[in-house]
């Protein structure tokens, strides 16, 4: 599916499919962390594997909100991770990858600092 862009600042999803996403005309088929300026391969296979090491990596980006894209099925991180995000007053949403791509682009277009975790 083609994604419409609001603003050309930073990374934006330009396409998504069941097994890949395209960011700024580059296709990614592996699990990644995406922020306004950064794209990093991550070695976890499920949001349940998200630990403090990845949480620290995410928080280094100083996000306003974190979007967890968990394939075609919504799967939440462990409760302790969500509690830490709440304590640090960082918003988060868990959604399908398709919804996450659209939401990420919309929030980037508003100038928000967003981090997305894409897990196929």
C-alpha positions in Angstrom: 0.0 0.0 0.0 1.2 3.5 -0.8 1.5 6.0 2.1 0.9 9.7 1.7 3.5 12.0 3.1 2.7 15.2 5.1 6.2 16.7 5.3 9.5 15.6 3.9 11.5 16.2 7.1 13.3 13.1 8.5 12.5 9.5 7.9 9.1 8.6 6.6 7.5 5.4 5.6 6.7 5.5 1.8 5.3 2.0 1.5 4.5 -1.1 3.6 3.6 -4.7 3.0 3.2 -7.8 5.1 6.9 -8.5 5.2 8.6 -5.2 4.6 8.5 -1.5 5.0 10.0 1.2 2.7 11.5 4.3 4.3 12.7 7.1 2.0 12.8 4.7 -1.0 14.8 2.0 0.9 13.1 -1.3 1.6 13.6 -3.0 5.0 12.7 -6.6 5.6 14.3 -6.9 9.1 13.1 -5.7 12.5 14.1 -2.1 12.9 14.0 0.9 15.2 13.1 4.2 13.4 13.2 7.7 14.6 13.1 11.1 12.8 16.8 10.8 11.9 17.8 7.2 12.7 17.2 3.7 11.4 18.8 0.8 13.3 18.5 -3.0 12.8 17.4 -4.7 16.0 17.9 -8.4 16.9 14.6 -9.1 18.7 11.9 -11.1 17.1 9.0 -10.1 19.3 7.9 -7.1 21.3 8.0 -9.5 24.3 11.8 -9.6 23.9 12.1 -5.8 24.4 14.4 -5.3 27.4 16.1 -2.5 29.3 18.9 -2.4 26.7 16.5 -1.6 23.9 14.5 0.7 26.2 17.6 2.7 26.8 18.4 2.9 23.1 14.8 4.1 22.5 15.0 6.7 25.3 18.3 8.1 23.9 16.2 9.5 21.1 14.1 11.5 23.6 10.8 10.6 22.0 7.5 12.2 22.7 5.8 8.9 21.8 6.9 5.4 20.9 5.0 3.3 18.4 5.2 -0.5 18.5 4.3 -2.1 15.2 3.8 -5.8 15.9 3.0 -7.3 12.5 -0.7 -8.0 11.7 -1.5 -8.8 15.4 -1.3 -6.4 18.3 1.1 -7.8 21.0 2.0 -5.7 24.0 5.5 -5.5 25.6 6.0 -6.8 29.2 4.2 -4.8 31.8 7.5 -3.6 33.5 8.5 -1.9 30.2 5.2 -0.1 29.9 5.4 1.0 33.5 8.8 2.5 33.0 7.5 4.4 30.0 4.6 5.7 32.0 7.0 6.7 34.8 9.1 8.7 32.3 6.0 10.3 30.9 6.6 8.9 27.4 3.5 8.0 25.4 3.3 4.7 23.6 0.9 2.9 21.3 0.9 -0.7 20.1 -0.6 -1.3 16.7 -0.3 -3.2 13.4 2.6 -2.2 11.2 0.2 -0.6 8.6 -1.4 1.6 11.3 2.0 2.4 12.8 3.4 3.6 9.4 0.5 5.9 8.9 0.7 7.2 12.4 4.4 7.7 12.4 4.2 9.8 9.2 1.4 11.9 10.6 3.2 12.6 13.8 6.5 13.4 12.0 4.5 15.8 9.8 3.4 17.6 13.0 7.0 17.9 14.1 6.8 15.4 16.9 9.7 13.3 18.1 8.6 9.7 17.4 10.4 6.3 17.7 8.9 3.3 16.0 9.8 -0.3 16.6 8.9 -2.4 13.5 8.6 -6.1 14.2 7.5 -8.5 11.5 
